[in-house]
Structures are given as C-alpha cells and as structure tokens.
Amino acid sequence: MLKQSTEKPIRYILGSLLIVLAVNTFSGGYYGMAGAKGVPGEWLKGSPFSDYFIPGLFLFIVIGVSALFAGYSLDKHQGKTGIFPQEGWINPTARPRELVII
C-alpha cells in the first residue's frame, strides 16, 4: 500500500493525465465526426467504415467519456478504493502492482 503522502500526488498526476486524454479524445472524435478534412480516405481501406464518422463517434463516446469518468472518480472518491469498494477498479493506487503492469 502506498503511503498517504505519495498517494495524493499520484492521484493528481493520474487525474490530470486522464482529463488531458478526455479533452484530446473529445476533440479528435469531433474532428472525425465532422468529416476529418485533410485525413486520407485511403487509410480506411480494408475497414468496415466508408468515412470517419463512426470511428470518431466511438472515440468521442467510449474513450472520451471513460477517461473523463475515471478522472472525475479519482477526484470524487478520495480515500475509497473506488466506486465499488470491494473491487478497486477505478483507483489504481489501491493496487500498485496492477498499475505497474499496465
């Protein structure tokens, strides 16, 4: 278990990185849904998509919202192991070995 003095900075750093990730995925997802002008359409050859709308929507909703939710949960649930206290799936500082593996 991490000491209390090191848990807070780790929580702030991880939360900040997750918020930056969320902002980037929201902007990238919006760009993809808006048509992704300047991105070659050839990159989609061999994929089930004809344009960048569906990948942009996935990026915006799944990745962006997940990162925002995780960053918010790190701040809101301080002192707890996560939203579900037995699981500890939101707070990686509850299980430092899993954080190292990731």
Residue pairs with C-beta under 8 A, 6 or more apart in sequence:
1 96
2 10
2 93
2 96
7 93
10 93
11 74
11 75
11 78
11 93
14 74
14 92
14 93
15 71
15 74
15 75
16 71
18 67
18 68
18 70
18 71
18 74
19 67
19 68
19 71
21 63
21 67
21 71
22 64
22 65
22 67
22 68
22 71
25 59
25 60
25 63
25 64
25 67
26 60
26 64
28 56
28 59
28 60
29 56
29 57
29 58
29 59
29 60
29 61
29 63
29 64
30 56
30 60
31 56
32 52
32 53
32 55
32 56
32 57
32 59
32 60
33 52
33 53
33 56
33 57
33 60
34 56
35 51
35 52
35 53
36 51
36 52
36 56
39 52
41 51
44 50
44 51
44 52
49 55
70 90
73 82
73 83
73 90
73 91
74 90
74 91
77 83
77 90
77 91
80 91
81 87
81 88
81 91
81 94
82 88
82 89
82 90
82 91
82 94
83 89
83 90
88 94
88 95
92 98
92 99
92 102
93 99
